Amino acid sequence: MSKRFLPSMLIVLLLCAHSLFAQGFPKEQILKNIAELDEKIKINPTIDYYYKRGYWKAKLDEMADEALKDYEKALENNPNPFQVYFSRGLLYERRNELQKAIADYAACVKLNSKEYKAHFNLAYAKSLTEDKRGAISAYTACIGLDPMNAQAYINRGYLYFQLEMYREAVTDFDRALTIDPNDGDLYLSRALCKEKLKDKTALADFDVAVKLRPKDPEAVYDRALYRINNKISGDYCSDLRKASALGYLEAQTLITEKKCP
């Protein structure tokens, strides 16, 4: 059996939960906003002002520690702190302090169970700590609140794949494809799941993936492997040559092994 190289999308979850932080905001504007809040806090040090200053400071790496101090102030005697926990969770996640991020996201959803974004981010952070089942549970909560969230289905589907729960993964990819039927990555991922399930409709998914991703060597290479490994008729040599021409080094090795013309 020829070796299968898992697509990168099955190894790294797509569209991670990180916020864009400073993107879209010039540093000068961020510093101006912070300076204005400095003056407001001098006059009236409210929870809201500390939170807002922490929010802007969190957009600058060099002010991240100061942002955490402002968030701590914003949590003091705060009757409704779920948004502060969420924002601090984002900052902890960006700093790769995942257990602290998870704790803040969990606090957020405990205080406001309807906060679907916090469920999503909690799921993502848990997936980074290898708590796949905990991540699945949090994505399920997110989907319950936001059933059109294609990314939650996709990420949960990849986790199911990693746990070898292929039928559940196929179901999630099915749902995501009803939301975005032009996602070639999803067709390829679903095809790989179907292959594991010995589902012959896998080839149709490989075909659609290749059609939607004509410049991606991974799709044609995986279709070739599917034909080879499952003894499915078809011109796998043509796919291997295309994958090789697109720079997929493993394809050339297989061309030689299979004595493709």
N, C-alpha and C positions, 0 to 999 in steps of 0.2 A: 504493500500500500504506500502510495506517495505521501510525503509529509505535508501536513496541513499547517499553514502559518495563519494564526488567528488574525483577523483584521484589527487594526489599531482601535477601532471604535468599540470592540468588545473588551478591550483592555483598559481603556481610559473612557470614563463616562463623558458623554457629550454635554456641552453647555453647562459647565460646572456652576455651582451656586454663587461664586464670587460676584460681588457687585463691581461696577466699573470704577467706583471711587472717583478719582480726580478727572477721569475722562470727560471731556466736554466742558470742564471748568478751568479757565486759566488760573495759574497759581496766584496771580495778582488779585483776582477776584476773591479767591478763597481767603487770602490773607486780609483783604479788606473786610470781608464778612466777619472774620475772627476779631479784628480790631474793633468793629462796631459792637460786637457782643461783649468784648472786654469792658467797654464803657458802660454798657447796660448793666452788666453784673456788678460793677462798682456802685451803681446807684440802687439797683434792685436785684439781688442775687437769687433769682427764682430757679425752680427746677427746670422750667422750660428753656431758660437762657443757657443753663449749664449743658442741657441736652443738645441744644442747637450748636453751641460752641464745640462740644465734643464731636458732633456730626461733621462739622467742617474740618476740625483738626484731624479727624480720622482719614481724610482724603490725602493727607501728606504724610509720607513715611516718617519724616523727621519729627513729626508732632504726634506720633501714635501713642507714646507713653502719656503725653499730656491729655490726649483724647480719653484714655482710660480713666484718668483722674477726674475728668469732667463727667464722664458717665457714672462714676462712683458717686459723685455729688448729686447727680440727677436722680439716682436711686434712693437717696436719703429721704425718708418721709414721703415717698411718692405713692399716691393712692392708686395709680394706674401705670405701672412701669413696664408693661409688656414691650412697647416700642423701644425703650432703652435697652432692654435685654436683647432684642433682635439686632439692633445696630451694634451693640458691643459684640454680639456673636459674630457678626460679619467681620469685625476688626480682628477678633481672635482667630477666625478662620484664615484671614489673609496672612496673619503672622504664623500660621501653621500650629497654633495652640489649639488643637482639635478638641481635646477633652473639655477645655474651658468654653469653646464655641458650642459644643454639644450641650453643656450645662445651661448656657444662656438660651439657646433655642428651645430646650426643654422647658425652661422657666417661662419663656414667652408663650408656648402653646398651652401650658398649664393655666396661665392667667387669661389667655384668649384662645380658646380651642378652635375658633373660626379663622385664625390667621394662617391661611394656606401656604403663604410664602415661608413662614417659619417651619411648617411641616416639611416643605421641600428642602429647605436648607439643613434641617435636622437630619433628613434622610441622606443628603449628599455628604455631610460631615461624617455620619456614621459609616457610610460606605468607604470612606478614606481610612477608617480605623479597622477595616475588615469585619465590621459588624453588619454583615450582609442582611441577615434576617431582621435586625433592628431597622436597617435602612428600608427594607421592603415594607415593614409596618408603617413607617413614617410616610413613604410615598403613597401607600394605600390611604392614609388619612388625608394627604394632600389631594388625591384624586377624588375622594369623597366630597371634598369642598369645591374642587375645581375640575369637574369631569372632562373638560376640553383641554386640559393641560397635556399636550402631546409629549413634552419633555419628561414629565413624570412617568408616563407609560413607557417611554423609551428607556429611561434609566432603570426602572423596575424590571423591564424585560431583560436588560443586560445582566442584572443581578440574578434573575432566575436562570439565565444561561450559564452563568458562572457556578451556580448551585446544581447544574444539570437538571433543572426543572424545565425541560424544553417545551412541554405543552403550555405551561403558564407563560413562558416567554413568547411563544407564537401568539397567544391570545392578546398579550400586551402590544406586540408589534401590529397585529390586526387592527387594534383600536387606534393606535397612533397613525396608521395608514389611512384610516377613515377621516382623520383630521388633516393629514398632509399626504395625499396620494402620490406625490412626486418626489419622495425622499428615497433616492437610490440606496443610501446606506441601510435603510430599514428593510428593503427588499433583500439585500444581501444577507443581513442578519437573520431575517426570517428563513431564508433559504438554508442557511447553515443549521438552524434549529430543525427544520424539516428533514434535512439530511440525517440528523441524529435520530429522528423518529421514523426513518425509512419511508417518509412521505414522498411519493413520486412527483408531487406538484412542486417540489424544490426546484426542479429545472426551470419551470416557468418563472419563478422568482429570480433565479440567476439571470435569465434572459432579460427581464425587466431591469434588473440592476445594471447590466451591461449597457442597455439602451439609454438609461438615465445618466450613466457615468461613463461615457465613451472614451474619456481620456484617463480613466483610472485603471491602472494595470491590475489592481487587486481583484476587481470584479471578474475580469476575463480569466485571470489565473485561477481563481476559485471555481469558476465554471469548468475549466479544463480539469482541475483536480476532481471535481464531482463526477465528471464523465469517466475519468480513469479509475477512481476508487470504487465506483459503483457499476462499472462496466456498462455505461450508457452510451449508445451509439451517437456518433457526431464527430465533427472535425475538431478534436481537442488540440491538435497541432497548430491549427490556425490561431486559436486563442493563446497558446503558449508563445507563438511568434509575436503576436501583438503585445502581450505582456512584456516580453523581452525588449521589443522596440520602444516601449514606454519606460524602460529602465528597471524592470523588476528582475533582479539578478537570479532569483531562484528559478525563474522560468527557463533561462538558458540551460541551467543544469538539467532540468527535466526534459528539455528538447533533446539534449544529448543522450540522456538515459533511455528515452522512448524512441530514439532514432527517427525523429521527425525529419521529413525531407525539407 
